């Protein structure tokens, strides 16, 4: 018959061993997890610029091939840091490691912030990639918006989410939704910022001359669609000083 002291000691030892094993596993797996996160991030950036056949195997290679510059811009639209590709490889820089959530929180508090931007050379054309992050119905949503060299016309877009409802809000990643953004504009003919409107009931509700700035919301996914629209507006406003200076 085991004493209570023996049982407690045995349980304590097993807890310590289990904790040590879990801690070791976490440390060993961390580099692989970080690599997978980086590959997914690179894939989203490339896909927004319509780089074909991007996958987990070739994302790093294609990122180094197409991304020619990483830029960090501040709240005044000034380029704080810039990293140019060298010898066919993008140099490690601050832009890729910026935590969008933290920087956007600083912006909400009226504090100075810094945000990343990526410059892609595709078929001799310059494309600017703006990452963004926001809130959907059940959690965070994020993505990348690719702009033509006029810093106005949308080349493509990608979205991601953590837990939106399948068949409803989760459809923000579907082609039928993202394809609508291609060719849309974030400034009107007078140069006024409009963002991209995500319109419940469809863009036919907009005046005809404003439809170039809108896309149809997802049927049944109103809150997530609103989250996408708010995210685009809020984040693009952060980049607005840079866009206006360089258009």
Secondary structure, 3 states (H helix, E strand, C coil): CCCHHHHHHHHHHHHHHHHHHHHHHHHHHHHHHHHHHHHHHHHHHHHHCCCCCCCCCCHHHHHHHHEEEEEEEECCCCEEEEEECECCECCCCHHHHCCHHHHHHHHHCCCCCEEEEEEEEECCEEEEEEEEEEECCCCEEEEEEEECCCCCEEEEEEEEECCCCCCCHHHHHCHHHHHHHCCCECECCCCCECCCEEECCCHHHCCHHHHHHEEECCCCCHHHHHHHHHHHHHHHHHHHHHHHHHC
